[in-house]
Amino acid sequence: MWTSGRMSNAKNLFGLGVSLYFWGLMDLTTTVLSGSARPLTEGPEDKLSDKLHQRMKRSWVWNQFFVLEEYTGTDPLYVGKLHSDMDRGDGSIKYILSGEGAGIVFTIDDTTGDIHAIQRLDREERSQYTLRAQALDRRTGRPMEPESEFIIKIQDINDNEPKFLDGPYVASVPEMSPVGTSVIQVTATDADDPTYGNSARVVYSILQGQPYFSVDSRTGLIRTALMNMDREAKEYYEVIVQAKDMGGQLGGLAGTTTVNITLSDVNDNPPRFPQKHYQMSVLESAPVSSTVGRVVAKDLDEGINAEMKYSLVDGDGLDVFDINTDPNYQVGIITVRKPLSFESKKSYTLKVEGANPHLEMRFLNLGPFRDTTTVHISVEDVDEPPVFEPSFYFVEVPEDVEIGATIQIISAKDPDVTNNSIRYSIDRSSDPGRFFYVDITSGALMTARPLDREDVSWHNITVLAMELNNPSQVGSVSVTVKVLDVNDNAPEFARFYEAFVCENAKAGQLIQTVSATDRDDPQEGQHFYYSLAPEAANNPNFTLRDNQDNTAWILTRRSGFRQHEQNIFYLPILISDNGRPVLSSTGTLTVHVCSCDEGGMVMSCNAEAYVLPVSLSRGALIAILACIFVLLVLVLLILSMRRQRKQPYIIDEEENIHENIVRYDDEGGGEEDTEAFDIAAMWNPREAQLVVKNRQDMLPEIESLSRYVPQACVMDNNVHNYVLAKLYEADMDLWAPPFDSLQTYMFEGNGSVAESLSSLQSVTTDSDQSYDYLTDWGPRFKKLAEMYGATDSSGALW
């Protein structure tokens, strides 16, 4: 039988008192452990052991020991004693211990059965150990008792302070919250045994944070303890909470944690403008939506509670300016809504309101949550480009308008107070064909070339207006010119028509239907009239029928066509339109006489081939063709040689072969030269005569540019129109020399203020410039050296 006992030991009395020894729990019921362990092999000793086991009965059974934790003595801590009824005290029994901590934490005296703890025990690390004990025969090593299991439980003492495992804490509570508003709950954990004494009973208290906050001593719930806490006055609070075990009694262990509490914002502060008056300025040239200035209302709140909405509530510029709210910086941005004009209005006054869009009903008594300020805006004058009135021009002009005719007056003015003079021009990129011209001072838009609706029916040009005193200021306007149609194109066949008539055709048979087209586009629509040309009106072969639907039928007038008599007929047809004036053209219908079968199907449209005489051989035919070919080559060669001949130029006998001197028979001598150009022809273009001067040294002959202007272009006695017409003629004439036909000598000559600008008479002046170096330049400059160089006073000049 196993027995156990705990004895007092005087050496273990210290500290808190005496180490308590408990008797092991005893089971007074006699229980036989019939299922005890057996050896793996069975011998005579095993049989003896079985007999002993069958004889022995347990009078009581133990199963656990208790020992205090945190023993700090120097000697091993006595736990208990194991004893078997078979132990007679002679040392024949050997006790062994196995299981959790055996030999490391706990040891046993194999003779006496005393169990000691040789290491410091901590219940928080391990609260119990399960071990097994056995009694062996020291001599044979055979078990005297079955192995039994027992438990050593570690008894708790108050050696752990409460700990806040989730600390430090962070919490927030709205400002101005009522007293008692819950903020956060803190929890402390005590590792001691909560079932034993008050070691794990925790009580909470506040060490720092009063009188703003309080804590429930039992639950650890933190609440507000002061009313009207204002975030704008103090936003952050550091609260220190203590948790103490032993129910808060003296001698209990304590732990602390920090709770960082932030007062969250509520909308309890109305916005206010720091300035009641703003002064701003803006250029009158500022584009629409450009920024004029910014206003800001201060709000002590933050986040959504500090959001602002700005608006214009009063003033004389409500329709000229606008205000928008910047959501990032909560400022009001004043922008231009309409174009400004310094000349119209020089200043504006606006009343701006800033308000909180998000309000809380319980704080409305702190309002109003809006404020106003006054903004004065001055418009500054700038030099603006000319402005056209109207801002767009639409002109309709017939395509037969005369060159130089005014089709529209373009008007622009300087919007500035100075009202500078305006000069007009055309943006040539918008009129690459140079069909139009604008008068530089009056803005009269005129035609410079003939217009043709069939080529270009719409012209979109840009007219520029520039200030005379400031060329950098340029305004522009779009002018759309629609070219109206006039009847200037005669109708013509839609395609080439070719008809076929059978030899056996009957009179009145339809052989062809013709139609026409016209490039013109009359408003009343196209209508064509067909008839035979006068020279073919009485022909005996064919007749024409106008269908009055812009088509006509060609019918045979007789029968009995013979291919060998005439195999092709050419029928001229007169086509007229319904325009004013009526235009017509003549188209030719080619009619072939063909051989047909009885069903009218064409078999052959060629005349019978001429049969060569039988006596003419193929070789003779080839010889004839070769002779014809040789004659053609000779003729072409003679024509080519004649074309290469050129009339020799008139060469001065003193001309150097390396020089290229071209003599002209005309000479300009200023106003005294009246033969170079007759200005009277400019003022009386009707009387201008065709003057052609032929030059003997140039081929081909070039006609003078002062050709007679067509009558349609000179009806007006306007010199400007006449010049435009002559310029157009020069542009269109491929043989015209590259210089203008207008030669005006008004600014130099003996009769002018500037006198003669010619250098031909400079040799007679008292010039101090020497040209003696010309004699050193060789024979090429001999003539110049004689004219300008040093000569004897007695010698003749020419």
VOGU-3710 file (C-alpha; in Angstrom, 3 decimals, decimal comma):
1> mwtsgrmsna> 0,000/0,000/0,000  1,094/3,615/-0,784  0,898/6,231/1,934  1,883/9,830/1,897  2,450/12,414/4,512  3,514/16,023/5,014  5,509/16,947/8,095  6,236/20,317/9,534  9,705/21,538/9,145  11,037/24,278/11,348
11> knlfglgvsl> 13,455/25,397/8,651  10,613/26,444/6,340  9,043/29,002/8,715  9,846/32,548/7,432  8,349/35,557/5,536  4,597/35,542/5,541  4,478/32,727/8,058  4,823/29,056/8,192  4,848/26,898/5,103  1,664/24,958/5,261
21> yfwglmdltt> 1,796/21,239/4,787  -1,294/19,409/3,828  -1,999/15,830/4,111  -2,647/14,204/0,891  -6,230/13,460/0,173  -7,029/9,952/1,175  -9,556/7,657/-0,286  -10,829/5,648/2,669  -12,512/3,217/0,367  -10,400/0,180/-0,259
31> tvlsgsarpl> -9,866/-0,067/-3,920  -7,885/-2,725/-5,638  -5,812/-1,513/-8,586  -6,313/-4,650/-10,572  -5,133/-3,038/-13,786  -1,588/-2,360/-12,588  1,405/-2,565/-14,944  2,969/-5,962/-15,672  6,445/-6,876/-16,917  6,853/-7,756/-20,592
41> tegpedklsd> 8,117/-11,335/-19,744  6,748/-13,631/-17,146  8,950/-15,871/-15,001  8,833/-17,456/-11,566  9,230/-14,097/-9,958  6,375/-12,777/-11,993  4,164/-15,527/-10,704  5,202/-14,687/-7,151  4,408/-11,052/-7,817  0,981/-12,034/-9,115
51> klhqrmkrsw> 0,317/-13,929/-5,947  1,374/-10,998/-3,877  -0,859/-8,697/-5,906  -3,733/-10,998/-5,438  -3,161/-11,034/-1,714  -2,559/-7,282/-1,128  -5,430/-4,820/-0,654  -5,199/-0,994/-0,546  -6,516/0,447/2,685  -6,436/4,121/1,197
61> vwnqffvlee> -5,279/5,959/-1,920  -3,755/9,491/-2,285  -3,771/11,474/-5,551  -2,477/15,062/-5,070  -0,098/17,396/-3,192  -0,207/21,186/-2,681  2,837/23,451/-2,563  3,225/27,234/-2,461  4,784/29,091/-5,420  7,679/31,481/-5,328
71> ytgtdplyvg> 9,697/29,683/-2,603  12,865/31,698/-2,013  14,696/29,510/0,561  18,135/28,048/0,013  17,162/24,445/0,785  14,967/22,313/-1,436  11,282/22,772/-0,700  9,711/19,735/0,883  6,623/18,656/-1,005  5,530/15,333/0,562
81> klhsdmdrgd> 6,418/11,739/1,282  5,677/8,465/-0,471  5,450/5,273/1,599  4,500/1,687/0,873  3,081/-0,725/3,440  5,654/-3,217/2,269  8,458/-0,889/3,342  9,786/-2,258/6,682  12,410/0,463/6,939  15,305/-1,791/6,059
91> gsikyilsge> 16,033/-0,071/2,738  14,905/-2,976/0,616  12,358/-0,793/-1,162  13,460/1,679/-3,780  11,189/4,594/-4,732  11,345/6,078/-8,207  9,581/9,153/-9,669  8,675/9,831/-13,321  6,456/12,217/-15,250  6,340/16,014/-15,664
101> gagivftidd> 9,319/17,706/-14,011  10,680/14,478/-12,501  14,382/14,802/-11,852  14,360/18,455/-12,997  11,847/20,201/-10,835  11,102/17,483/-8,356  13,373/14,836/-6,800  12,602/11,885/-4,532  14,727/10,156/-1,924  14,679/6,547/-3,199
111> ttgdihaiqr> 15,014/5,193/0,319  12,653/7,361/2,364  10,275/8,453/-0,429  10,602/12,204/0,449  9,750/14,524/-2,491  11,450/17,940/-2,775  11,177/20,828/-5,253  14,621/21,857/-6,386  13,533/24,817/-8,623  11,516/27,941/-8,106
121> ldreersqyt> 7,846/27,333/-8,868  5,569/29,852/-10,575  1,864/29,116/-10,788  1,422/31,599/-13,628  3,846/29,574/-15,702  2,514/26,130/-14,655  -0,244/25,489/-12,199  0,210/21,699/-11,704  2,448/18,750/-12,508  1,351/15,168/-13,156
131> lraqaldrrt> 3,833/12,526/-11,928  4,002/8,747/-11,500  5,488/6,863/-8,502  6,577/3,262/-8,158  8,164/1,072/-5,462  10,761/-1,466/-6,625  12,586/-4,288/-4,950  16,059/-2,847/-4,539  17,679/-6,243/-4,959  15,779/-7,580/-7,956
141> grpmepesef> 14,455/-4,331/-9,433  10,986/-5,816/-9,667  7,993/-3,599/-8,872  6,550/-4,136/-5,465  3,478/-2,076/-6,203  1,729/-1,065/-9,409  2,720/2,358/-10,740  0,411/5,054/-9,474  -0,220/8,636/-10,785  -0,527/11,700/-8,624
151> iikiqdindn> -0,726/15,524/-9,090  1,271/18,293/-7,484  -0,699/21,562/-7,552  1,039/24,945/-7,173  -0,683/27,156/-4,625  -1,044/30,853/-5,698  0,274/33,910/-3,868  -0,223/37,596/-4,884  2,926/38,043/-6,946  1,525/39,632/-10,184
161> epkfldgpyv> 0,315/43,197/-10,616  -2,590/44,008/-12,953  -1,543/44,744/-16,541  -3,288/46,656/-19,345  -2,590/44,431/-22,299  -4,164/46,834/-24,865  -2,601/50,023/-23,579  -1,798/52,751/-24,216  -5,268/53,719/-25,424  -6,398/56,318/-27,939
171> asvpemspvg> -9,931/57,662/-27,850  -11,967/60,655/-28,945  -15,141/62,325/-27,750  -17,043/65,248/-29,313  -16,396/68,589/-27,740  -19,184/70,180/-25,712  -20,433/66,688/-24,792  -22,712/66,345/-21,726  -21,272/65,079/-18,411  -21,216/61,284/-18,268
181> tsviqvtatd> -20,633/60,729/-21,972  -18,807/57,422/-22,459  -15,334/57,758/-23,903  -13,619/54,335/-23,742  -13,403/51,266/-21,523  -10,017/50,051/-20,297  -9,347/46,532/-19,009  -6,524/45,277/-16,774  -5,635/41,581/-16,432  -4,149/39,979/-13,259
191> addptygnsa> -2,239/36,743/-13,788  -2,951/35,555/-10,227  -5,582/32,922/-9,432  -8,982/34,606/-9,394  -10,447/31,696/-7,395  -8,052/32,103/-4,523  -8,425/35,138/-2,273  -8,406/38,747/-3,633  -5,155/38,471/-5,565  -6,918/38,994/-8,913
201> rvvysilqgq> -9,682/41,394/-7,783  -8,919/44,687/-9,643  -10,151/48,205/-8,833  -9,721/51,174/-11,286  -8,953/54,804/-10,472  -7,665/57,946/-12,261  -4,263/59,267/-11,308  -4,170/62,068/-13,932  -6,998/63,627/-15,960  -9,311/65,024/-13,347
211> pyfsvdsrtg> -11,591/66,942/-13,272  -12,180/66,384/-16,970  -12,762/62,641/-16,889  -13,800/59,881/-14,454  -13,528/56,084/-14,483  -15,820/53,389/-13,174  -13,844/51,550/-10,449  -15,320/48,188/-11,312  -15,703/48,210/-15,122  -12,944/50,637/-16,165
221> lirtalmnmd> -15,349/52,745/-18,282  -14,056/56,316/-18,732  -16,645/59,110/-18,956  -16,593/62,888/-19,287  -16,770/64,659/-15,928  -16,803/68,337/-17,007  -19,320/70,082/-19,221  -18,598/72,461/-22,138  -15,122/71,188/-22,913  -14,063/73,299/-25,910
231> reakeyyevi> -11,759/71,820/-28,547  -10,632/75,270/-29,631  -9,421/75,888/-26,042  -7,814/72,480/-25,444  -7,910/69,576/-27,830  -5,711/66,831/-26,365  -5,882/65,211/-22,887  -3,597/62,600/-21,346  -5,387/60,493/-18,752  -3,510/57,993/-16,522
241> vqakdmggql> -5,641/55,133/-15,166  -4,506/52,817/-12,346  -5,640/49,223/-11,784  -4,917/47,785/-8,271  -5,537/44,202/-7,080  -6,484/42,952/-3,587  -9,656/45,012/-4,081  -7,649/48,192/-3,795  -6,535/47,422/-0,236  -3,224/48,390/1,200
251> gglagtttvn> -0,498/46,055/0,066  -2,118/45,270/-3,289  -0,120/45,469/-6,491  -0,993/48,119/-9,114  -0,469/48,813/-12,824  -1,139/51,934/-14,874  -1,892/52,837/-18,486  -2,191/56,038/-20,510  -5,333/57,052/-22,372  -4,851/59,804/-25,002
261> itlsdvndnp> -8,214/61,469/-25,493  -8,889/63,936/-28,321  -11,869/66,236/-28,446  -13,403/65,897/-31,919  -14,773/69,008/-33,600  -18,392/70,094/-33,785  -19,730/73,128/-35,610  -19,943/75,478/-32,640  -18,032/78,450/-34,134  -19,553/80,725/-36,830
271> prfpqkhyqm> -17,321/81,991/-39,708  -16,010/85,537/-39,617  -14,272/87,681/-42,287  -11,063/89,198/-40,876  -11,507/92,100/-43,326  -14,754/93,948/-43,809  -13,467/95,686/-46,957  -11,399/94,306/-49,858  -9,849/96,402/-52,635  -9,087/94,621/-55,927
281> svlesapvss> -8,230/95,601/-59,488  -8,539/93,854/-62,843  -7,481/94,686/-66,394  -10,299/95,349/-68,788  -8,690/92,817/-71,147  -9,035/90,016/-68,595  -10,702/87,032/-70,309  -13,903/85,471/-69,045  -13,352/83,064/-66,086  -10,039/84,707/-65,179
291> tvgrvvakdl> -9,357/85,296/-61,477  -9,810/88,776/-59,999  -9,001/88,072/-56,341  -9,710/85,933/-53,277  -11,608/86,444/-50,048  -11,515/84,165/-46,999  -13,691/83,808/-43,900  -11,995/82,312/-40,839  -13,661/79,444/-38,983  -12,162/78,029/-35,782
301> deginaemky> -13,720/74,653/-36,518  -12,100/72,079/-38,769  -13,001/69,482/-41,338  -16,562/69,444/-42,570  -17,542/71,934/-39,879  -15,183/74,524/-41,371  -16,416/74,146/-44,960  -17,521/77,411/-46,545  -19,835/78,433/-49,335  -19,335/81,889/-50,803
311> slvdgdgldv> -21,932/83,816/-52,761  -22,577/87,313/-54,109  -25,610/88,756/-52,353  -25,579/92,397/-53,437  -23,744/94,985/-55,543  -23,682/96,485/-59,023  -21,518/93,722/-60,529  -23,658/90,653/-59,945  -23,967/90,009/-63,679  -20,318/90,877/-64,426
321> fdintdpnyq> -18,496/88,850/-61,752  -18,915/85,444/-60,179  -17,516/83,739/-57,091  -16,534/80,098/-56,598  -15,423/78,207/-53,492  -12,061/76,464/-53,434  -12,804/73,155/-51,636  -9,159/72,637/-50,647  -8,440/75,987/-49,006  -12,019/77,179/-48,326
331> vgiitvrkpl> -11,466/80,537/-49,996  -13,784/82,445/-52,289  -12,361/83,075/-55,785  -13,880/86,045/-57,627  -13,799/85,579/-61,422  -14,841/87,562/-64,491  -18,240/86,543/-65,805  -18,592/88,963/-68,721  -16,097/91,017/-70,748  -15,061/94,245/-69,047
341> sfeskksytl> -14,764/97,719/-70,531  -12,947/100,544/-68,853  -14,713/103,000/-71,111  -18,144/101,719/-70,023  -17,623/101,275/-66,257  -14,497/101,852/-64,225  -15,385/100,240/-60,869  -17,764/97,780/-59,227  -18,890/97,034/-55,657  -19,819/93,535/-54,483
351> kveganphle> -21,186/92,199/-51,212  -19,818/88,703/-50,528  -21,321/86,271/-48,017  -19,553/83,267/-46,491  -21,650/80,627/-44,713  -21,301/77,143/-43,227  -23,338/74,630/-45,241  -23,332/72,026/-42,433  -25,084/73,144/-39,252  -25,927/71,413/-35,944
361> mrflnlgpfr> -29,286/72,216/-34,481  -28,115/72,214/-30,850  -25,610/74,990/-31,576  -27,814/77,308/-33,599  -28,027/79,623/-30,619  -24,303/80,359/-31,111  -24,922/81,722/-34,652  -25,614/83,149/-37,091  -23,231/80,885/-38,981  -22,620/83,373/-41,841
371> dtttvhisve> -20,800/86,656/-42,375  -20,466/89,295/-45,116  -17,767/91,576/-46,487  -17,577/94,291/-49,158  -15,327/94,032/-52,219  -14,427/97,063/-54,388  -13,106/96,162/-57,859  -11,388/98,754/-60,062  -11,178/98,189/-63,828  -7,821/99,267/-65,276
381> dvdeppvfep> -7,523/100,612/-68,805  -5,395/98,775/-71,373  -4,648/99,455/-75,004  -7,176/97,192/-76,700  -7,164/96,081/-80,320  -9,735/97,512/-82,700  -13,244/96,101/-82,446  -15,379/95,362/-85,498  -19,036/96,228/-85,633  -20,684/93,902/-86,405
391> sfyfvevped> -18,539/90,984/-85,285  -19,332/88,953/-88,431  -20,020/89,863/-92,056  -22,010/87,928/-94,637  -21,875/89,239/-98,199  -23,617/88,001/-101,328  -22,089/89,058/-104,629  -22,814/87,948/-108,213  -20,004/86,161/-109,952  -19,941/88,679/-112,803
401> veigatiqii> -19,081/91,579/-110,509  -16,528/93,952/-111,980  -12,947/93,975/-110,748  -12,494/96,771/-108,218  -16,178/96,942/-107,293  -16,882/97,562/-103,603  -18,928/94,721/-102,168  -18,894/95,632/-98,451  -17,672/98,356/-96,106  -15,809/96,827/-93,157
411> sakdpdvtnn> -15,922/99,022/-90,069  -13,799/98,854/-86,920  -13,016/101,329/-84,188  -10,553/101,707/-81,348  -12,445/101,062/-78,092  -9,913/103,064/-76,089  -10,385/106,680/-75,119  -7,577/107,730/-77,470  -9,539/106,388/-80,469  -6,492/105,809/-82,692
421> sirysidrss> -6,751/105,647/-86,464  -7,349/102,245/-88,025  -5,626/100,593/-90,971  -7,244/97,606/-92,697  -5,731/94,594/-94,440  -6,602/91,031/-95,421  -5,040/87,987/-93,824  -3,597/86,421/-96,945  -3,697/82,937/-95,467  -7,493/83,235/-95,633
431> dpgrffyvdi> -7,441/84,476/-99,243  -4,600/82,607/-100,961  -6,097/83,273/-104,391  -6,054/87,040/-103,739  -9,596/87,469/-104,988  -10,263/90,462/-102,726  -8,685/93,720/-101,682  -9,556/96,026/-98,782  -8,923/99,745/-98,781  -6,381/100,544/-96,103
441> tsgalmtarp> -8,209/103,559/-94,705  -11,881/103,208/-95,541  -12,235/99,465/-95,067  -13,963/99,068/-98,428  -13,814/95,419/-99,463  -13,372/95,117/-103,230  -12,827/92,405/-105,780  -9,307/92,083/-107,173  -9,899/89,148/-109,521  -12,858/87,764/-111,452
451> ldredvswhn> -15,119/85,524/-109,406  -16,405/82,220/-110,710  -19,103/80,450/-108,751  -18,463/77,240/-110,626  -14,861/77,189/-109,322  -15,262/78,648/-105,806  -18,735/79,397/-104,559  -17,819/80,468/-101,004  -14,978/82,633/-99,726  -14,147/82,881/-96,031
461> itvlamelnn> -11,668/85,681/-95,531  -10,310/87,397/-92,440  -10,006/91,172/-92,397  -7,470/92,654/-89,980  -7,673/96,073/-88,336  -4,483/97,575/-86,897  -4,011/100,682/-84,806  -1,863/103,216/-86,603  0,035/104,264/-83,464  0,395/100,755/-82,059
471> psqvgsvsvt> 0,781/98,090/-84,780  0,813/95,326/-82,175  -2,886/95,871/-81,497  -4,645/93,966/-84,237  -8,285/92,967/-84,393  -9,880/90,562/-86,841  -13,289/89,769/-88,244  -14,558/86,944/-90,419  -16,186/87,837/-93,719  -18,119/85,145/-95,553
481> vkvldvndna> -18,672/85,898/-99,240  -21,251/83,880/-101,127  -20,811/84,051/-104,883  -24,216/84,173/-106,581  -24,749/82,408/-109,836  -25,238/84,171/-113,146  -25,901/82,516/-116,463  -22,371/82,471/-117,845  -22,072/78,847/-118,952  -23,750/77,435/-122,048
491> pefarfyeaf> -25,300/73,961/-121,854  -23,489/71,101/-123,527  -23,907/67,417/-124,150  -23,649/65,292/-121,024  -21,272/62,981/-122,928  -20,047/62,149/-126,377  -22,942/60,751/-128,370  -22,536/58,276/-131,208  -25,560/56,717/-132,927  -26,067/53,852/-135,382
501> vcenakagql> -28,679/53,585/-138,122  -29,388/50,473/-140,132  -29,512/50,526/-143,892  -32,971/49,098/-143,730  -34,186/51,693/-141,168  -37,610/53,168/-141,760  -38,604/56,825/-141,578  -39,422/58,088/-138,048  -37,311/55,458/-136,321  -35,660/56,540/-133,000
511> iqtvsatdrd> -31,901/56,201/-133,196  -30,636/58,240/-130,177  -31,780/60,084/-127,027  -29,563/63,015/-126,010  -29,362/65,086/-122,791  -27,337/68,086/-121,674  -25,737/69,580/-118,559  -25,072/73,134/-117,447  -22,543/74,236/-114,808  -24,842/77,060/-113,810
521> dpqegqhfyy> -27,392/76,626/-111,054  -30,409/78,892/-111,631  -32,902/79,311/-108,837  -35,819/78,188/-111,047  -33,967/75,025/-112,072  -32,434/73,830/-115,321  -34,450/73,626/-118,531  -32,929/72,982/-121,931  -34,272/73,486/-125,440  -33,065/71,338/-128,332
531> slapeaannp> -33,170/72,017/-132,071  -31,180/71,276/-135,163  -28,532/73,831/-135,994  -29,627/76,254/-138,762  -27,286/74,664/-141,275  -28,892/71,266/-140,643  -32,474/72,369/-140,193  -33,535/71,211/-143,666  -31,428/68,093/-143,932  -33,335/65,182/-145,558
541> nftlrdnqdn> -31,919/62,459/-143,344  -32,698/63,139/-139,677  -35,028/65,184/-137,543  -35,120/66,142/-133,830  -37,971/66,064/-131,294  -37,640/68,072/-128,018  -39,251/66,045/-125,211  -39,568/69,112/-122,910  -37,909/67,127/-120,093  -34,319/68,191/-120,852
551> tawiltrrsg> -33,952/65,347/-123,370  -34,437/65,078/-127,124  -34,974/62,259/-129,621  -33,122/61,924/-132,889  -35,353/60,303/-135,553  -34,776/59,211/-139,113  -36,545/61,329/-141,702  -36,287/58,849/-144,548  -35,449/55,235/-145,256  -33,037/53,595/-147,613
561> frqheqnify> -29,629/54,494/-146,190  -26,753/53,020/-148,147  -23,431/52,368/-146,492  -21,426/52,497/-149,709  -22,920/55,910/-150,541  -22,221/57,550/-147,120  -21,359/55,636/-143,999  -21,109/58,567/-141,483  -23,372/61,557/-140,879  -22,546/64,497/-138,602
571> lpilisdngr> -25,663/66,098/-137,154  -25,208/69,518/-135,404  -27,668/70,054/-132,537  -28,305/73,457/-130,916  -28,811/73,390/-127,111  -30,184/76,491/-125,309  -30,872/77,154/-121,618  -33,547/79,214/-119,873  -31,203/81,732/-118,298  -30,957/85,459/-118,836
581> pvlsstgtlt> -29,304/86,023/-121,136  -30,020/82,819/-122,996  -26,851/80,878/-123,772  -26,520/78,101/-126,272  -23,965/75,748/-127,721  -23,824/73,332/-130,617  -23,072/69,672/-130,122  -22,434/67,178/-132,868  -24,019/63,765/-133,034  -22,082/61,207/-135,062
591> vhvcscdegg> -24,355/58,751/-136,890  -22,911/55,589/-138,449  -24,691/53,689/-141,183  -24,478/49,973/-140,437  -25,498/46,712/-142,002  -28,131/44,962/-139,914  -29,983/41,697/-140,032  -33,718/41,350/-140,374  -34,141/41,756/-136,605  -32,317/45,108/-136,554
601> mvmscnaeay> -29,119/43,759/-134,988  -25,998/45,573/-136,195  -23,698/43,341/-138,206  -21,096/45,720/-139,632  -20,602/49,486/-139,627  -17,478/49,641/-141,844  -17,516/50,406/-145,568  -16,380/47,742/-148,017  -12,617/47,536/-148,055  -10,957/48,693/-151,293
611> vlpvslsrga> -9,480/45,676/-153,119  -5,929/46,203/-154,317  -5,030/45,220/-157,841  -3,851/41,688/-158,097  -0,686/42,759/-159,916  0,574/44,820/-156,865  2,716/42,480/-154,771  3,391/42,672/-151,058  7,027/43,667/-151,608  6,004/46,643/-153,709
621> liailacifv> 3,591/47,764/-150,997  6,379/47,627/-148,390  8,683/49,670/-150,634  6,059/52,360/-151,049  5,548/52,597/-147,285  9,320/52,802/-146,688  9,622/55,714/-149,081  6,816/57,542/-147,361  8,509/57,040/-143,980  11,846/58,410/-145,255
631> llvlvllils> 10,139/61,506/-146,641  8,460/62,149/-143,304  11,792/61,912/-141,456  13,386/64,409/-143,834  10,543/66,868/-143,412  10,753/66,672/-139,605  14,527/67,191/-139,713  14,203/70,313/-141,890  11,539/71,786/-139,606  13,671/71,135/-136,556
641> mrrqrkqpyi> 16,708/72,861/-138,062  14,686/75,897/-139,025  13,294/76,270/-135,518  16,770/76,276/-134,043  17,816/79,350/-136,032  17,835/82,561/-134,033  18,069/86,180/-135,089  21,365/87,637/-133,819  21,226/90,395/-131,208  22,647/93,816/-131,936
651> ideeenihen> 26,170/93,790/-130,519  28,146/96,898/-129,828  31,431/96,912/-131,640  33,182/97,831/-128,386  31,443/95,129/-126,362  33,660/92,621/-124,644  32,738/89,060/-125,358  32,458/88,391/-121,601  29,939/91,166/-121,062  26,190/90,951/-121,481
661> ivryddeggg> 24,814/94,414/-122,221  21,129/94,760/-123,057  20,117/98,074/-124,557  16,706/99,575/-123,958  15,305/102,348/-126,050  13,277/103,953/-123,242  14,844/106,202/-120,633  13,328/107,796/-117,543  14,397/111,344/-116,876  12,042/112,385/-114,089
671> eedteafdia> 9,112/114,694/-114,526  10,739/116,222/-117,599  10,523/112,883/-119,407  7,027/112,936/-120,894  7,543/110,103/-123,342  8,153/107,311/-120,831  4,561/107,155/-119,619  1,523/109,303/-120,199  -0,258/109,738/-116,858  -3,260/111,082/-118,731
681> amwnpreaql> -4,050/107,521/-119,690  -4,644/106,792/-116,007  -7,208/109,500/-115,648  -8,832/108,902/-119,057  -8,568/105,167/-119,666  -11,099/105,419/-122,493  -8,612/107,416/-124,532  -5,711/105,064/-123,892  -4,361/103,792/-127,195  -2,730/100,509/-127,882
691> vvknrqdmlp> 0,989/101,225/-128,089  3,229/98,387/-129,086  6,971/98,861/-129,343  8,815/96,054/-130,973  12,357/95,368/-129,931  14,670/94,093/-132,557  17,002/92,439/-130,088  14,495/90,197/-128,251  12,466/87,205/-129,303  9,617/86,643/-128,835
701> eieslsryvp> 8,242/90,164/-128,939  6,756/91,388/-125,665  3,747/93,620/-125,713  3,562/96,621/-123,441  1,535/96,283/-120,280  -0,374/99,416/-121,099  -2,756/97,482/-123,298  -6,237/98,673/-123,733  -8,442/97,750/-120,810  -11,714/96,021/-121,755
711> qacvmdnnvh> -14,710/98,331/-121,887  -16,392/96,542/-118,984  -13,506/97,450/-116,692  -13,125/101,138/-117,508  -16,662/102,382/-117,260  -15,796/103,882/-113,906  -13,316/106,752/-113,918  -11,796/105,434/-110,707  -8,018/105,227/-111,007  -7,873/102,597/-108,286
721> nyvlaklyea> -10,178/100,256/-110,189  -8,139/100,812/-113,322  -4,912/99,861/-111,499  -6,493/96,692/-110,117  -7,623/95,692/-113,589  -4,176/96,311/-115,032  -2,583/94,365/-112,169  -4,824/91,402/-112,896  -3,849/91,590/-116,600  -0,160/91,556/-115,663
731> dmdlwappfd> -0,650/88,583/-113,342  -2,428/86,597/-116,040  -0,014/87,460/-118,885  2,728/84,848/-119,029  4,814/87,005/-121,421  4,707/90,174/-119,319  8,065/91,419/-117,972  8,486/91,264/-114,192  7,877/94,930/-113,439  4,821/97,068/-112,850
741> slqtymfegn> 3,274/98,954/-115,714  2,646/102,031/-113,623  5,664/104,316/-113,884  5,223/107,541/-111,973  8,041/110,076/-111,811  6,875/112,611/-109,263  9,625/112,763/-106,707  12,834/113,539/-108,565  14,077/115,569/-111,523  15,111/119,121/-112,236
751> gsvaeslssl> 11,642/120,432/-111,552  11,165/118,647/-108,217  12,140/119,691/-104,727  14,548/116,793/-104,469  16,041/117,751/-107,863  17,678/115,061/-109,972  18,810/111,868/-108,237  20,686/110,609/-111,269  24,399/109,980/-111,003  25,036/110,767/-114,660
761> qsvttdsdqs> 25,650/114,454/-113,980  27,650/113,944/-110,798  30,847/114,391/-112,758  30,054/118,084/-113,208  29,768/118,641/-109,474  32,564/119,680/-107,191  32,751/116,250/-105,633  35,973/115,516/-103,842  35,722/111,773/-104,458  38,457/110,396/-106,684
771> ydyltdwgpr> 37,892/107,637/-109,235  41,473/107,383/-110,410  41,656/103,802/-109,171  39,369/102,775/-112,052  42,311/103,018/-114,441  43,984/100,199/-112,502  41,092/97,791/-112,987  41,887/96,858/-116,532  40,270/97,306/-119,940  36,837/96,310/-118,697
781> fkklaemyga> 36,590/99,545/-116,721  38,249/101,766/-119,300  35,018/103,537/-120,220  34,206/104,244/-116,551  37,750/105,473/-115,953  37,398/107,916/-118,852  34,044/109,168/-117,515  34,916/109,506/-113,829  38,685/109,326/-113,646  41,224/112,171/-113,954
791> tdssgalw> 41,261/113,657/-117,452  42,893/116,676/-119,094  40,814/119,804/-118,773  41,278/120,547/-122,455  39,908/117,170/-123,579  36,239/116,600/-124,497  34,051/114,697/-122,018  32,082/112,555/-124,583
//
